[in-house]
Amino acid sequence: MEPIEIVRLLTQRLNEGDLEGMFALYHEDIVNHPGEHWPEGAPTKGIERFRETTEEWLGAWESISIETESIEAHGDRVVAHGAWHTTGRISGVSGALPIHLVFTVRDDRIAVVEWFPDHAGAEQAARGG
């Protein structure tokens, strides 16, 4: 499967609530770099730690979905730009958070996720800049 197809499938599975199917798309040694602009600035390594932090984050929301505005492949790296649409579990407040990600795919699984504060930074990183 092409890297861009894997990222599209990731979005589809999350939006369908298929968390097991979503986690199956990640490599066992996944590295997640949230970036300095996120409170969880330190990288996480390994599928178990990634699963734990992702499930904890998802648990804060009554509902969550991803709207993808663009997905572009640059070899084994894929830039995705869009927004999380969420409703708080306790507050009931709805909102949208822009996201700019670079996924690196290895062996038909996502091996690295990098979060960026803007699309230009993500695009530059994906192109190797």
C-alpha positions, 0 to 999 in steps of 0.5 A: 500500500502506498504511504498516502493510502495508509494515511487516508486509511488512518483518518478513515479508521479514526473517524469510524471509531475503529481504534484497533484498526487505527493502531494496526497501521502504526509500526511497533517502534513508532516515534511520536514527536508532538513538537514544542508547541504541544504541552506533551513536548517530549517524544514517545516511543513504542506502540504501547506508550503511543497507544496509552497516550493516544487513548488517554487523549481521546478519552477527554472527548465526547466526540472527535473526528478529523477533517483533512484539507490536504494530504501530499506524499513526498516519497515515504513521508506524507504531509497531512493538513486539517483539523481535529473537531472535538466536543469535550466530555465534561464541558460539552464545548465543541471546537476545531484545532488545526493540525499539521502532521508529517507521517513517515511510513516504513514497511507499510506502517507509520513509523514516525509522526511529527506535529508542526505548528503550521503547514509550511513547516510540515511541508518543508520537513516532508521535503527534507528541508 
